[in-house]
Amino acid sequence: MILGHSERREHFNETDAFINKKVKKALSENLQPILCIGETFEAREANRTQEILEEQLAKALSEITEEQMKSIIIGYEPLWAIGEAVPATPEIAEETIKICRSFIEKTWGLAIADIVPIVYGGAVSPQNSKLFLNQPDINGLLVGGASLSVEAFSKIINYQEELVR
């Protein structure tokens, strides 16, 4: 279940505190939440990415235990890339996901930081998916528009088969 997606935050004024309640409810119902976080282009340009993401993680995951963290997926979706033709570069996504992983380590410990999946979403395509997936800290992709095309989505999910060919 995707929680904290930028459009929900924007159009429904969902705050991190409200998202925290949704995360807790999802966990209580044995659902696996995918917590989406991301910064605006203005925040990135002002070098506030780390501050914004750590604040989103701290508030949306407030009072979440180590055991509960094992059931959560973090989705990094830079607002400036969602629905756009220009994704973050694999290097930007990797660097930003390292910020998230570092925060998880400081808050819940290395063992949890090592097992919590952190995925990238934002203008993912068949052409760039393998570049993201080849980054060491990116554990998967949150595919948006490309999932609406069977051909495009198949290429993304079968990228390893194409590498073997």
Phi and psi in radians as a Rosetta constraint file:
Dihedral C 1 N 2 CA 2 C 2 CIRCULARHARMONIC -1.482 0.35
Dihedral N 2 CA 2 C 2 N 3 CIRCULARHARMONIC 2.178 0.35
Dihedral C 2 N 3 CA 3 C 3 CIRCULARHARMONIC -2.202 0.35
Dihedral N 3 CA 3 C 3 N 4 CIRCULARHARMONIC 2.491 0.35
Dihedral C 3 N 4 CA 4 C 4 CIRCULARHARMONIC 1.421 0.35
Dihedral N 4 CA 4 C 4 N 5 CIRCULARHARMONIC 0.259 0.35
Dihedral C 4 N 5 CA 5 C 5 CIRCULARHARMONIC -1.057 0.35
Dihedral N 5 CA 5 C 5 N 6 CIRCULARHARMONIC 2.544 0.35
Dihedral C 5 N 6 CA 6 C 6 CIRCULARHARMONIC -0.985 0.35
Dihedral N 6 CA 6 C 6 N 7 CIRCULARHARMONIC -0.657 0.35
Dihedral C 6 N 7 CA 7 C 7 CIRCULARHARMONIC -1.173 0.35
Dihedral N 7 CA 7 C 7 N 8 CIRCULARHARMONIC -0.625 0.35
Dihedral C 7 N 8 CA 8 C 8 CIRCULARHARMONIC -1.187 0.35
Dihedral N 8 CA 8 C 8 N 9 CIRCULARHARMONIC -0.719 0.35
Dihedral C 8 N 9 CA 9 C 9 CIRCULARHARMONIC -1.055 0.35
Dihedral N 9 CA 9 C 9 N 10 CIRCULARHARMONIC -0.773 0.35
Dihedral C 9 N 10 CA 10 C 10 CIRCULARHARMONIC -1.311 0.35
Dihedral N 10 CA 10 C 10 N 11 CIRCULARHARMONIC -0.956 0.35
Dihedral C 10 N 11 CA 11 C 11 CIRCULARHARMONIC -1.390 0.35
Dihedral N 11 CA 11 C 11 N 12 CIRCULARHARMONIC -0.443 0.35
Dihedral C 11 N 12 CA 12 C 12 CIRCULARHARMONIC -1.991 0.35
Dihedral N 12 CA 12 C 12 N 13 CIRCULARHARMONIC 0.165 0.35
Dihedral C 12 N 13 CA 13 C 13 CIRCULARHARMONIC 0.906 0.35
Dihedral N 13 CA 13 C 13 N 14 CIRCULARHARMONIC 0.718 0.35
Dihedral C 13 N 14 CA 14 C 14 CIRCULARHARMONIC -1.328 0.35
Dihedral N 14 CA 14 C 14 N 15 CIRCULARHARMONIC 2.105 0.35
Dihedral C 14 N 15 CA 15 C 15 CIRCULARHARMONIC -1.554 0.35
Dihedral N 15 CA 15 C 15 N 16 CIRCULARHARMONIC 2.913 0.35
Dihedral C 15 N 16 CA 16 C 16 CIRCULARHARMONIC -1.085 0.35
Dihedral N 16 CA 16 C 16 N 17 CIRCULARHARMONIC -0.606 0.35
Dihedral C 16 N 17 CA 17 C 17 CIRCULARHARMONIC -1.136 0.35
Dihedral N 17 CA 17 C 17 N 18 CIRCULARHARMONIC -0.715 0.35
Dihedral C 17 N 18 CA 18 C 18 CIRCULARHARMONIC -1.188 0.35
Dihedral N 18 CA 18 C 18 N 19 CIRCULARHARMONIC -0.715 0.35
Dihedral C 18 N 19 CA 19 C 19 CIRCULARHARMONIC -1.093 0.35
Dihedral N 19 CA 19 C 19 N 20 CIRCULARHARMONIC -0.644 0.35
Dihedral C 19 N 20 CA 20 C 20 CIRCULARHARMONIC -1.015 0.35
Dihedral N 20 CA 20 C 20 N 21 CIRCULARHARMONIC -0.740 0.35
Dihedral C 20 N 21 CA 21 C 21 CIRCULARHARMONIC -1.108 0.35
Dihedral N 21 CA 21 C 21 N 22 CIRCULARHARMONIC -0.695 0.35
Dihedral C 21 N 22 CA 22 C 22 CIRCULARHARMONIC -1.178 0.35
Dihedral N 22 CA 22 C 22 N 23 CIRCULARHARMONIC -0.682 0.35
Dihedral C 22 N 23 CA 23 C 23 CIRCULARHARMONIC -1.069 0.35
Dihedral N 23 CA 23 C 23 N 24 CIRCULARHARMONIC -0.837 0.35
Dihedral C 23 N 24 CA 24 C 24 CIRCULARHARMONIC -1.074 0.35
Dihedral N 24 CA 24 C 24 N 25 CIRCULARHARMONIC -0.720 0.35
Dihedral C 24 N 25 CA 25 C 25 CIRCULARHARMONIC -1.145 0.35
Dihedral N 25 CA 25 C 25 N 26 CIRCULARHARMONIC -0.769 0.35
Dihedral C 25 N 26 CA 26 C 26 CIRCULARHARMONIC -1.027 0.35
Dihedral N 26 CA 26 C 26 N 27 CIRCULARHARMONIC -0.796 0.35
Dihedral C 26 N 27 CA 27 C 27 CIRCULARHARMONIC -1.101 0.35
Dihedral N 27 CA 27 C 27 N 28 CIRCULARHARMONIC -0.680 0.35
Dihedral C 27 N 28 CA 28 C 28 CIRCULARHARMONIC -1.171 0.35
Dihedral N 28 CA 28 C 28 N 29 CIRCULARHARMONIC -0.387 0.35
Dihedral C 28 N 29 CA 29 C 29 CIRCULARHARMONIC -1.736 0.35
Dihedral N 29 CA 29 C 29 N 30 CIRCULARHARMONIC 0.241 0.35
Dihedral C 29 N 30 CA 30 C 30 CIRCULARHARMONIC 1.039 0.35
Dihedral N 30 CA 30 C 30 N 31 CIRCULARHARMONIC 0.594 0.35
Dihedral C 30 N 31 CA 31 C 31 CIRCULARHARMONIC -1.734 0.35
Dihedral N 31 CA 31 C 31 N 32 CIRCULARHARMONIC 2.645 0.35
Dihedral C 31 N 32 CA 32 C 32 CIRCULARHARMONIC -1.730 0.35
Dihedral N 32 CA 32 C 32 N 33 CIRCULARHARMONIC 1.869 0.35
Dihedral C 32 N 33 CA 33 C 33 CIRCULARHARMONIC -1.338 0.35
Dihedral N 33 CA 33 C 33 N 34 CIRCULARHARMONIC 2.469 0.35
Dihedral C 33 N 34 CA 34 C 34 CIRCULARHARMONIC -1.872 0.35
Dihedral N 34 CA 34 C 34 N 35 CIRCULARHARMONIC 1.869 0.35
Dihedral C 34 N 35 CA 35 C 35 CIRCULARHARMONIC -1.537 0.35
Dihedral N 35 CA 35 C 35 N 36 CIRCULARHARMONIC 2.001 0.35
Dihedral C 35 N 36 CA 36 C 36 CIRCULARHARMONIC -1.574 0.35
Dihedral N 36 CA 36 C 36 N 37 CIRCULARHARMONIC 2.346 0.35
Dihedral C 36 N 37 CA 37 C 37 CIRCULARHARMONIC -2.370 0.35
Dihedral N 37 CA 37 C 37 N 38 CIRCULARHARMONIC 2.763 0.35
Dihedral C 37 N 38 CA 38 C 38 CIRCULARHARMONIC 3.036 0.35
Dihedral N 38 CA 38 C 38 N 39 CIRCULARHARMONIC 2.756 0.35
Dihedral C 38 N 39 CA 39 C 39 CIRCULARHARMONIC -1.923 0.35
Dihedral N 39 CA 39 C 39 N 40 CIRCULARHARMONIC 2.799 0.35
Dihedral C 39 N 40 CA 40 C 40 CIRCULARHARMONIC -1.390 0.35
Dihedral N 40 CA 40 C 40 N 41 CIRCULARHARMONIC 2.931 0.35
Dihedral C 40 N 41 CA 41 C 41 CIRCULARHARMONIC -1.097 0.35
Dihedral N 41 CA 41 C 41 N 42 CIRCULARHARMONIC -0.704 0.35
Dihedral C 41 N 42 CA 42 C 42 CIRCULARHARMONIC -1.092 0.35
Dihedral N 42 CA 42 C 42 N 43 CIRCULARHARMONIC -0.722 0.35
Dihedral C 42 N 43 CA 43 C 43 CIRCULARHARMONIC -1.134 0.35
Dihedral N 43 CA 43 C 43 N 44 CIRCULARHARMONIC -0.715 0.35
Dihedral C 43 N 44 CA 44 C 44 CIRCULARHARMONIC -1.124 0.35
Dihedral N 44 CA 44 C 44 N 45 CIRCULARHARMONIC -0.784 0.35
Dihedral C 44 N 45 CA 45 C 45 CIRCULARHARMONIC -1.110 0.35
Dihedral N 45 CA 45 C 45 N 46 CIRCULARHARMONIC -0.513 0.35
Dihedral C 45 N 46 CA 46 C 46 CIRCULARHARMONIC -1.551 0.35
Dihedral N 46 CA 46 C 46 N 47 CIRCULARHARMONIC 0.167 0.35
Dihedral C 46 N 47 CA 47 C 47 CIRCULARHARMONIC 1.024 0.35
Dihedral N 47 CA 47 C 47 N 48 CIRCULARHARMONIC 0.692 0.35
Dihedral C 47 N 48 CA 48 C 48 CIRCULARHARMONIC -1.929 0.35
Dihedral N 48 CA 48 C 48 N 49 CIRCULARHARMONIC 0.205 0.35
Dihedral C 48 N 49 CA 49 C 49 CIRCULARHARMONIC -0.984 0.35
Dihedral N 49 CA 49 C 49 N 50 CIRCULARHARMONIC -0.911 0.35
Dihedral C 49 N 50 CA 50 C 50 CIRCULARHARMONIC -1.033 0.35
Dihedral N 50 CA 50 C 50 N 51 CIRCULARHARMONIC -0.815 0.35
Dihedral C 50 N 51 CA 51 C 51 CIRCULARHARMONIC -1.013 0.35
Dihedral N 51 CA 51 C 51 N 52 CIRCULARHARMONIC -0.822 0.35
Dihedral C 51 N 52 CA 52 C 52 CIRCULARHARMONIC -1.124 0.35
Dihedral N 52 CA 52 C 52 N 53 CIRCULARHARMONIC -0.844 0.35
Dihedral C 52 N 53 CA 53 C 53 CIRCULARHARMONIC -1.164 0.35
Dihedral N 53 CA 53 C 53 N 54 CIRCULARHARMONIC -0.725 0.35
Dihedral C 53 N 54 CA 54 C 54 CIRCULARHARMONIC -1.129 0.35
Dihedral N 54 CA 54 C 54 N 55 CIRCULARHARMONIC -0.648 0.35
Dihedral C 54 N 55 CA 55 C 55 CIRCULARHARMONIC -1.151 0.35
Dihedral N 55 CA 55 C 55 N 56 CIRCULARHARMONIC -0.768 0.35
Dihedral C 55 N 56 CA 56 C 56 CIRCULARHARMONIC -1.069 0.35
Dihedral N 56 CA 56 C 56 N 57 CIRCULARHARMONIC -0.784 0.35
Dihedral C 56 N 57 CA 57 C 57 CIRCULARHARMONIC -1.120 0.35
Dihedral N 57 CA 57 C 57 N 58 CIRCULARHARMONIC -0.799 0.35
Dihedral C 57 N 58 CA 58 C 58 CIRCULARHARMONIC -1.063 0.35
Dihedral N 58 CA 58 C 58 N 59 CIRCULARHARMONIC -0.776 0.35
Dihedral C 58 N 59 CA 59 C 59 CIRCULARHARMONIC -1.351 0.35
Dihedral N 59 CA 59 C 59 N 60 CIRCULARHARMONIC -0.771 0.35
Dihedral C 59 N 60 CA 60 C 60 CIRCULARHARMONIC -1.240 0.35
Dihedral N 60 CA 60 C 60 N 61 CIRCULARHARMONIC -0.394 0.35
Dihedral C 60 N 61 CA 61 C 61 CIRCULARHARMONIC -1.956 0.35
Dihedral N 61 CA 61 C 61 N 62 CIRCULARHARMONIC 0.341 0.35
Dihedral C 61 N 62 CA 62 C 62 CIRCULARHARMONIC -1.023 0.35
Dihedral N 62 CA 62 C 62 N 63 CIRCULARHARMONIC 2.346 0.35
Dihedral C 62 N 63 CA 63 C 63 CIRCULARHARMONIC 1.150 0.35
Dihedral N 63 CA 63 C 63 N 64 CIRCULARHARMONIC 0.321 0.35
Dihedral C 63 N 64 CA 64 C 64 CIRCULARHARMONIC -1.535 0.35
Dihedral N 64 CA 64 C 64 N 65 CIRCULARHARMONIC 2.300 0.35
Dihedral C 64 N 65 CA 65 C 65 CIRCULARHARMONIC -1.454 0.35
Dihedral N 65 CA 65 C 65 N 66 CIRCULARHARMONIC 2.908 0.35
Dihedral C 65 N 66 CA 66 C 66 CIRCULARHARMONIC -0.993 0.35
Dihedral N 66 CA 66 C 66 N 67 CIRCULARHARMONIC -0.769 0.35
Dihedral C 66 N 67 CA 67 C 67 CIRCULARHARMONIC -1.079 0.35
Dihedral N 67 CA 67 C 67 N 68 CIRCULARHARMONIC -0.732 0.35
Dihedral C 67 N 68 CA 68 C 68 CIRCULARHARMONIC -1.175 0.35
Dihedral N 68 CA 68 C 68 N 69 CIRCULARHARMONIC -0.611 0.35
Dihedral C 68 N 69 CA 69 C 69 CIRCULARHARMONIC -1.046 0.35
Dihedral N 69 CA 69 C 69 N 70 CIRCULARHARMONIC -0.475 0.35
Dihedral C 69 N 70 CA 70 C 70 CIRCULARHARMONIC -1.128 0.35
Dihedral N 70 CA 70 C 70 N 71 CIRCULARHARMONIC -0.296 0.35
Dihedral C 70 N 71 CA 71 C 71 CIRCULARHARMONIC -1.814 0.35
Dihedral N 71 CA 71 C 71 N 72 CIRCULARHARMONIC 0.112 0.35
Dihedral C 71 N 72 CA 72 C 72 CIRCULARHARMONIC -1.892 0.35
Dihedral N 72 CA 72 C 72 N 73 CIRCULARHARMONIC 2.474 0.35
Dihedral C 72 N 73 CA 73 C 73 CIRCULARHARMONIC -1.973 0.35
Dihedral N 73 CA 73 C 73 N 74 CIRCULARHARMONIC 2.392 0.35
Dihedral C 73 N 74 CA 74 C 74 CIRCULARHARMONIC -1.774 0.35
Dihedral N 74 CA 74 C 74 N 75 CIRCULARHARMONIC 2.293 0.35
Dihedral C 74 N 75 CA 75 C 75 CIRCULARHARMONIC -1.982 0.35
Dihedral N 75 CA 75 C 75 N 76 CIRCULARHARMONIC 1.950 0.35
Dihedral C 75 N 76 CA 76 C 76 CIRCULARHARMONIC -1.516 0.35
Dihedral N 76 CA 76 C 76 N 77 CIRCULARHARMONIC 2.003 0.35
Dihedral C 76 N 77 CA 77 C 77 CIRCULARHARMONIC -2.263 0.35
Dihedral N 77 CA 77 C 77 N 78 CIRCULARHARMONIC 1.684 0.35
Dihedral C 77 N 78 CA 78 C 78 CIRCULARHARMONIC -1.105 0.35
Dihedral N 78 CA 78 C 78 N 79 CIRCULARHARMONIC 2.202 0.35
Dihedral C 78 N 79 CA 79 C 79 CIRCULARHARMONIC -1.009 0.35
Dihedral N 79 CA 79 C 79 N 80 CIRCULARHARMONIC -0.524 0.35
Dihedral C 79 N 80 CA 80 C 80 CIRCULARHARMONIC -1.293 0.35
Dihedral N 80 CA 80 C 80 N 81 CIRCULARHARMONIC -0.134 0.35
Dihedral C 80 N 81 CA 81 C 81 CIRCULARHARMONIC -1.970 0.35
Dihedral N 81 CA 81 C 81 N 82 CIRCULARHARMONIC -0.326 0.35
Dihedral C 81 N 82 CA 82 C 82 CIRCULARHARMONIC -1.165 0.35
Dihedral N 82 CA 82 C 82 N 83 CIRCULARHARMONIC 2.222 0.35
Dihedral C 82 N 83 CA 83 C 83 CIRCULARHARMONIC 1.261 0.35
Dihedral N 83 CA 83 C 83 N 84 CIRCULARHARMONIC 0.112 0.35
Dihedral C 83 N 84 CA 84 C 84 CIRCULARHARMONIC -1.829 0.35
Dihedral N 84 CA 84 C 84 N 85 CIRCULARHARMONIC 2.879 0.35
Dihedral C 84 N 85 CA 85 C 85 CIRCULARHARMONIC -1.428 0.35
Dihedral N 85 CA 85 C 85 N 86 CIRCULARHARMONIC -0.148 0.35
Dihedral C 85 N 86 CA 86 C 86 CIRCULARHARMONIC -1.985 0.35
Dihedral N 86 CA 86 C 86 N 87 CIRCULARHARMONIC 1.842 0.35
Dihedral C 86 N 87 CA 87 C 87 CIRCULARHARMONIC -1.429 0.35
Dihedral N 87 CA 87 C 87 N 88 CIRCULARHARMONIC 2.995 0.35
Dihedral C 87 N 88 CA 88 C 88 CIRCULARHARMONIC -1.111 0.35
Dihedral N 88 CA 88 C 88 N 89 CIRCULARHARMONIC 2.700 0.35
Dihedral C 88 N 89 CA 89 C 89 CIRCULARHARMONIC -1.268 0.35
Dihedral N 89 CA 89 C 89 N 90 CIRCULARHARMONIC 2.753 0.35
Dihedral C 89 N 90 CA 90 C 90 CIRCULARHARMONIC -0.985 0.35
Dihedral N 90 CA 90 C 90 N 91 CIRCULARHARMONIC -0.608 0.35
Dihedral C 90 N 91 CA 91 C 91 CIRCULARHARMONIC -1.198 0.35
Dihedral N 91 CA 91 C 91 N 92 CIRCULARHARMONIC -0.705 0.35
Dihedral C 91 N 92 CA 92 C 92 CIRCULARHARMONIC -1.140 0.35
Dihedral N 92 CA 92 C 92 N 93 CIRCULARHARMONIC -0.788 0.35
Dihedral C 92 N 93 CA 93 C 93 CIRCULARHARMONIC -1.070 0.35
Dihedral N 93 CA 93 C 93 N 94 CIRCULARHARMONIC -0.768 0.35
Dihedral C 93 N 94 CA 94 C 94 CIRCULARHARMONIC -1.071 0.35
Dihedral N 94 CA 94 C 94 N 95 CIRCULARHARMONIC -0.843 0.35
Dihedral C 94 N 95 CA 95 C 95 CIRCULARHARMONIC -1.048 0.35
Dihedral N 95 CA 95 C 95 N 96 CIRCULARHARMONIC -0.723 0.35
Dihedral C 95 N 96 CA 96 C 96 CIRCULARHARMONIC -1.256 0.35
Dihedral N 96 CA 96 C 96 N 97 CIRCULARHARMONIC -0.680 0.35
Dihedral C 96 N 97 CA 97 C 97 CIRCULARHARMONIC -1.148 0.35
Dihedral N 97 CA 97 C 97 N 98 CIRCULARHARMONIC -0.579 0.35
Dihedral C 97 N 98 CA 98 C 98 CIRCULARHARMONIC -1.088 0.35
Dihedral N 98 CA 98 C 98 N 99 CIRCULARHARMONIC -0.628 0.35
Dihedral C 98 N 99 CA 99 C 99 CIRCULARHARMONIC -1.055 0.35
Dihedral N 99 CA 99 C 99 N 100 CIRCULARHARMONIC -0.795 0.35
Dihedral C 99 N 100 CA 100 C 100 CIRCULARHARMONIC -1.111 0.35
Dihedral N 100 CA 100 C 100 N 101 CIRCULARHARMONIC -0.785 0.35
Dihedral C 100 N 101 CA 101 C 101 CIRCULARHARMONIC -1.117 0.35
Dihedral N 101 CA 101 C 101 N 102 CIRCULARHARMONIC -0.671 0.35
Dihedral C 101 N 102 CA 102 C 102 CIRCULARHARMONIC -1.107 0.35
Dihedral N 102 CA 102 C 102 N 103 CIRCULARHARMONIC -0.726 0.35
Dihedral C 102 N 103 CA 103 C 103 CIRCULARHARMONIC -1.103 0.35
Dihedral N 103 CA 103 C 103 N 104 CIRCULARHARMONIC -0.752 0.35
Dihedral C 103 N 104 CA 104 C 104 CIRCULARHARMONIC -1.083 0.35
Dihedral N 104 CA 104 C 104 N 105 CIRCULARHARMONIC -0.728 0.35
Dihedral C 104 N 105 CA 105 C 105 CIRCULARHARMONIC -1.093 0.35
Dihedral N 105 CA 105 C 105 N 106 CIRCULARHARMONIC -0.787 0.35
Dihedral C 105 N 106 CA 106 C 106 CIRCULARHARMONIC -1.114 0.35
Dihedral N 106 CA 106 C 106 N 107 CIRCULARHARMONIC -0.562 0.35
Dihedral C 106 N 107 CA 107 C 107 CIRCULARHARMONIC -1.578 0.35
Dihedral N 107 CA 107 C 107 N 108 CIRCULARHARMONIC -0.732 0.35
Dihedral C 107 N 108 CA 108 C 108 CIRCULARHARMONIC -2.083 0.35
Dihedral N 108 CA 108 C 108 N 109 CIRCULARHARMONIC -0.111 0.35
Dihedral C 108 N 109 CA 109 C 109 CIRCULARHARMONIC 1.785 0.35
Dihedral N 109 CA 109 C 109 N 110 CIRCULARHARMONIC 2.833 0.35
Dihedral C 109 N 110 CA 110 C 110 CIRCULARHARMONIC -1.089 0.35
Dihedral N 110 CA 110 C 110 N 111 CIRCULARHARMONIC -0.700 0.35
Dihedral C 110 N 111 CA 111 C 111 CIRCULARHARMONIC -1.039 0.35
Dihedral N 111 CA 111 C 111 N 112 CIRCULARHARMONIC -0.717 0.35
Dihedral C 111 N 112 CA 112 C 112 CIRCULARHARMONIC -1.258 0.35
Dihedral N 112 CA 112 C 112 N 113 CIRCULARHARMONIC -0.763 0.35
Dihedral C 112 N 113 CA 113 C 113 CIRCULARHARMONIC -1.020 0.35
Dihedral N 113 CA 113 C 113 N 114 CIRCULARHARMONIC -0.572 0.35
Dihedral C 113 N 114 CA 114 C 114 CIRCULARHARMONIC -1.283 0.35
Dihedral N 114 CA 114 C 114 N 115 CIRCULARHARMONIC -0.414 0.35
Dihedral C 114 N 115 CA 115 C 115 CIRCULARHARMONIC -1.893 0.35
Dihedral N 115 CA 115 C 115 N 116 CIRCULARHARMONIC -0.271 0.35
Dihedral C 115 N 116 CA 116 C 116 CIRCULARHARMONIC -1.283 0.35
Dihedral N 116 CA 116 C 116 N 117 CIRCULARHARMONIC 2.088 0.35
Dihedral C 116 N 117 CA 117 C 117 CIRCULARHARMONIC -1.240 0.35
Dihedral N 117 CA 117 C 117 N 118 CIRCULARHARMONIC 2.372 0.35
Dihedral C 117 N 118 CA 118 C 118 CIRCULARHARMONIC -2.167 0.35
Dihedral N 118 CA 118 C 118 N 119 CIRCULARHARMONIC 2.126 0.35
Dihedral C 118 N 119 CA 119 C 119 CIRCULARHARMONIC -1.989 0.35
Dihedral N 119 CA 119 C 119 N 120 CIRCULARHARMONIC 2.777 0.35
Dihedral C 119 N 120 CA 120 C 120 CIRCULARHARMONIC -1.880 0.35
Dihedral N 120 CA 120 C 120 N 121 CIRCULARHARMONIC 2.412 0.35
Dihedral C 120 N 121 CA 121 C 121 CIRCULARHARMONIC -2.414 0.35
Dihedral N 121 CA 121 C 121 N 122 CIRCULARHARMONIC 2.461 0.35
Dihedral C 121 N 122 CA 122 C 122 CIRCULARHARMONIC 2.480 0.35
Dihedral N 122 CA 122 C 122 N 123 CIRCULARHARMONIC 1.700 0.35
Dihedral C 122 N 123 CA 123 C 123 CIRCULARHARMONIC 1.027 0.35
Dihedral N 123 CA 123 C 123 N 124 CIRCULARHARMONIC 0.701 0.35
Dihedral C 123 N 124 CA 124 C 124 CIRCULARHARMONIC -1.298 0.35
Dihedral N 124 CA 124 C 124 N 125 CIRCULARHARMONIC 2.373 0.35
Dihedral C 124 N 125 CA 125 C 125 CIRCULARHARMONIC -2.443 0.35
Dihedral N 125 CA 125 C 125 N 126 CIRCULARHARMONIC 2.931 0.35
Dihedral C 125 N 126 CA 126 C 126 CIRCULARHARMONIC -1.053 0.35
Dihedral N 126 CA 126 C 126 N 127 CIRCULARHARMONIC -0.514 0.35
Dihedral C 126 N 127 CA 127 C 127 CIRCULARHARMONIC -1.282 0.35
Dihedral N 127 CA 127 C 127 N 128 CIRCULARHARMONIC -0.540 0.35
Dihedral C 127 N 128 CA 128 C 128 CIRCULARHARMONIC -1.933 0.35
Dihedral N 128 CA 128 C 128 N 129 CIRCULARHARMONIC -0.152 0.35
Dihedral C 128 N 129 CA 129 C 129 CIRCULARHARMONIC -1.012 0.35
Dihedral N 129 CA 129 C 129 N 130 CIRCULARHARMONIC -0.779 0.35
Dihedral C 129 N 130 CA 130 C 130 CIRCULARHARMONIC -1.176 0.35
Dihedral N 130 CA 130 C 130 N 131 CIRCULARHARMONIC -0.505 0.35
Dihedral C 130 N 131 CA 131 C 131 CIRCULARHARMONIC -1.133 0.35
Dihedral N 131 CA 131 C 131 N 132 CIRCULARHARMONIC -0.698 0.35
Dihedral C 131 N 132 CA 132 C 132 CIRCULARHARMONIC -1.210 0.35
Dihedral N 132 CA 132 C 132 N 133 CIRCULARHARMONIC -0.779 0.35
Dihedral C 132 N 133 CA 133 C 133 CIRCULARHARMONIC -1.221 0.35
Dihedral N 133 CA 133 C 133 N 134 CIRCULARHARMONIC -0.299 0.35
Dihedral C 133 N 134 CA 134 C 134 CIRCULARHARMONIC -1.477 0.35
Dihedral N 134 CA 134 C 134 N 135 CIRCULARHARMONIC -0.047 0.35
Dihedral C 134 N 135 CA 135 C 135 CIRCULARHARMONIC -1.385 0.35
Dihedral N 135 CA 135 C 135 N 136 CIRCULARHARMONIC 2.423 0.35
Dihedral C 135 N 136 CA 136 C 136 CIRCULARHARMONIC -1.139 0.35
Dihedral N 136 CA 136 C 136 N 137 CIRCULARHARMONIC -0.500 0.35
Dihedral C 136 N 137 CA 137 C 137 CIRCULARHARMONIC -1.739 0.35
Dihedral N 137 CA 137 C 137 N 138 CIRCULARHARMONIC -0.090 0.35
Dihedral C 137 N 138 CA 138 C 138 CIRCULARHARMONIC -1.580 0.35
Dihedral N 138 CA 138 C 138 N 139 CIRCULARHARMONIC 2.027 0.35
Dihedral C 138 N 139 CA 139 C 139 CIRCULARHARMONIC -1.624 0.35
Dihedral N 139 CA 139 C 139 N 140 CIRCULARHARMONIC -0.059 0.35
Dihedral C 139 N 140 CA 140 C 140 CIRCULARHARMONIC 2.943 0.35
Dihedral N 140 CA 140 C 140 N 141 CIRCULARHARMONIC -3.025 0.35
Dihedral C 140 N 141 CA 141 C 141 CIRCULARHARMONIC -2.240 0.35
Dihedral N 141 CA 141 C 141 N 142 CIRCULARHARMONIC 2.542 0.35
Dihedral C 141 N 142 CA 142 C 142 CIRCULARHARMONIC -1.885 0.35
Dihedral N 142 CA 142 C 142 N 143 CIRCULARHARMONIC 1.762 0.35
Dihedral C 142 N 143 CA 143 C 143 CIRCULARHARMONIC -1.618 0.35
Dihedral N 143 CA 143 C 143 N 144 CIRCULARHARMONIC 2.252 0.35
Dihedral C 143 N 144 CA 144 C 144 CIRCULARHARMONIC -1.759 0.35
Dihedral N 144 CA 144 C 144 N 145 CIRCULARHARMONIC -1.828 0.35
Dihedral C 144 N 145 CA 145 C 145 CIRCULARHARMONIC -0.962 0.35
Dihedral N 145 CA 145 C 145 N 146 CIRCULARHARMONIC -0.631 0.35
Dihedral C 145 N 146 CA 146 C 146 CIRCULARHARMONIC -1.135 0.35
Dihedral N 146 CA 146 C 146 N 147 CIRCULARHARMONIC -0.343 0.35
Dihedral C 146 N 147 CA 147 C 147 CIRCULARHARMONIC -1.316 0.35
Dihedral N 147 CA 147 C 147 N 148 CIRCULARHARMONIC -0.178 0.35
Dihedral C 147 N 148 CA 148 C 148 CIRCULARHARMONIC -1.434 0.35
Dihedral N 148 CA 148 C 148 N 149 CIRCULARHARMONIC -0.198 0.35
Dihedral C 148 N 149 CA 149 C 149 CIRCULARHARMONIC -1.921 0.35
Dihedral N 149 CA 149 C 149 N 150 CIRCULARHARMONIC 2.090 0.35
Dihedral C 149 N 150 CA 150 C 150 CIRCULARHARMONIC -0.996 0.35
Dihedral N 150 CA 150 C 150 N 151 CIRCULARHARMONIC -0.753 0.35
Dihedral C 150 N 151 CA 151 C 151 CIRCULARHARMONIC -1.117 0.35
Dihedral N 151 CA 151 C 151 N 152 CIRCULARHARMONIC -0.836 0.35
Dihedral C 151 N 152 CA 152 C 152 CIRCULARHARMONIC -1.150 0.35
Dihedral N 152 CA 152 C 152 N 153 CIRCULARHARMONIC -0.803 0.35
Dihedral C 152 N 153 CA 153 C 153 CIRCULARHARMONIC -1.136 0.35
Dihedral N 153 CA 153 C 153 N 154 CIRCULARHARMONIC -0.678 0.35
Dihedral C 153 N 154 CA 154 C 154 CIRCULARHARMONIC -1.071 0.35
Dihedral N 154 CA 154 C 154 N 155 CIRCULARHARMONIC -0.702 0.35
Dihedral C 154 N 155 CA 155 C 155 CIRCULARHARMONIC -1.127 0.35
Dihedral N 155 CA 155 C 155 N 156 CIRCULARHARMONIC -0.641 0.35
Dihedral C 155 N 156 CA 156 C 156 CIRCULARHARMONIC -1.190 0.35
Dihedral N 156 CA 156 C 156 N 157 CIRCULARHARMONIC -0.856 0.35
Dihedral C 156 N 157 CA 157 C 157 CIRCULARHARMONIC -1.304 0.35
Dihedral N 157 CA 157 C 157 N 158 CIRCULARHARMONIC -0.333 0.35
Dihedral C 157 N 158 CA 158 C 158 CIRCULARHARMONIC -1.851 0.35
Dihedral N 158 CA 158 C 158 N 159 CIRCULARHARMONIC 0.380 0.35
Dihedral C 158 N 159 CA 159 C 159 CIRCULARHARMONIC -1.043 0.35
Dihedral N 159 CA 159 C 159 N 160 CIRCULARHARMONIC -0.591 0.35
Dihedral C 159 N 160 CA 160 C 160 CIRCULARHARMONIC -1.162 0.35
Dihedral N 160 CA 160 C 160 N 161 CIRCULARHARMONIC -0.614 0.35
Dihedral C 160 N 161 CA 161 C 161 CIRCULARHARMONIC -1.104 0.35
Dihedral N 161 CA 161 C 161 N 162 CIRCULARHARMONIC -0.673 0.35
Dihedral C 161 N 162 CA 162 C 162 CIRCULARHARMONIC -1.184 0.35
Dihedral N 162 CA 162 C 162 N 163 CIRCULARHARMONIC -0.530 0.35
Dihedral C 162 N 163 CA 163 C 163 CIRCULARHARMONIC -1.179 0.35
Dihedral N 163 CA 163 C 163 N 164 CIRCULARHARMONIC -0.550 0.35
Dihedral C 163 N 164 CA 164 C 164 CIRCULARHARMONIC -1.308 0.35
Dihedral N 164 CA 164 C 164 N 165 CIRCULARHARMONIC -0.578 0.35
